Amino acid sequence: MPSPGTLKITTPSDREVAMTRVFDAPRHLVFEAYTRPELLKRWLGVHGGWSMVVCEIDLRVGGAYRYVWRGPDGSEMGMGGVYREIVPPERIVTTEKFDQSWYPGTAVGTLVLVEHGGRTTLTLTVQYESREARDAVLASPMEQGVAAGFDALAGVLASMGRAA
Amino acid sequence: MELTSYGPRSDGSLDATFAALADPTRRAILARLAAGEASVTELAEPFAMSQPAISKHLKVLERAGLVSRGRDAQRRPRRLEARPLALATEWLDGYRRHWEGSFQHLDAVLGELKARESRRGRRKP
C-alpha cells in the first residue's frame, strides 16, 4: 500500500480520471468526512483563498447535493448532482455537473473506500461523457493549492533541471 | 512551455505518456537519461535486468516519444525527449493541486475525528 499523503492520478481509460490517496484513519471516518456538510465544508476545495459557502447533502439514492465555493475575488463556482449509489462506509456513486461547465455533459464519480490496518485507501474515479470532456477538465486551471512533493514525474523533472 | 499546445487533445499521446510512466523501471531509466544520453548496456547496468528486458522498456518509452536514439550507429545511445514529459506534467498540475490541497485539509479533519472517537472510548457512531 502506498504511504499516506501521496496522491496518485491515473487515466484508466480515455474517458476517466482516477485518484488514489491513503489516509491514516478508518474508513467510516472518511465516509463521514465526505458526507456530512459541516465536515465537507472544511476540506473540499477550500484552499488558496476559496471557501465553501453552500454545502447541501441529501444522502439517499436519488437525493441531490449542491456545493458552491467563493473565491478570494468574490467570484463563485457551483456544482451539484444526484446520489446514484450509497453503501456506507465503502462506496458512493454520484453524478456531477458544474454550473458554468467548461466541458460537455454530466460526469459520474465513483468513490471507493478500502480499509487496511486502520488506514483507508480512497479511490475516486470520474467518468466523463467523452475524452474531450475529460481532457478539458484536466487542462483547466483550477485554483492553486499547496503543492506538496508529488510523484515520480516531479522527481524526473527535478533531475532534468539539475542536468540542464 | 507553449501553453497553447496542451489544450483539449484527442490524439492519445498523453495516454501513451502516462502508460509509459506507470512503470518504476521506466521512470528510473528516464531519471538516468536526464543526466545525459546512455547506451542500452549502460542503462542496463544499475538494474538487475537483462538487456532485452531493458530494450523492451525502451521501446515503450520510444513509442511514447519520451526517448529517442542518438546518431552514433555503434553505441545507439538513447536520450531523453523532455517535451512530452513537460506537457504531461503541466496538464495534470492544476488538477493535482486542487486535490492535494483538499486532501491535506481532509487529513486534518480526520485527525480530529479520530481524536474525538478515541476520547469516546472507540465507540463507533
Interface residues (C-beta under 8 A of the other chain):
Chain A: P4 G5 L7 I9 T10 T11 D14 V17 M19 R21 F23 D24 A25 P26 H28 L29 V30 E32 A33 L39 R42 W43 L44 G45 V46 H47 G48 R131 E132 D135 A136 V137 L138 A139 S140 P141 M142 E143 Q144 G145 V146 A147 A148 F150 A152 L153 A154 G155 V156 L157 S159 M160 R162 A163
Chain B: Y6 G7 P8 R9 S10 G12 L14 D15 F18 L21 A22 P24 R27 L30 A31 A34 A35 G36 L80 A82 L85 A86 A88 T89 W91 L92 G94 Y95 R96 R97 H98 W99 E100 G101 S102 F103 Q104 H105 L106 D107 A108 V109 L110 G111 L113 K114 E117 K124 P125
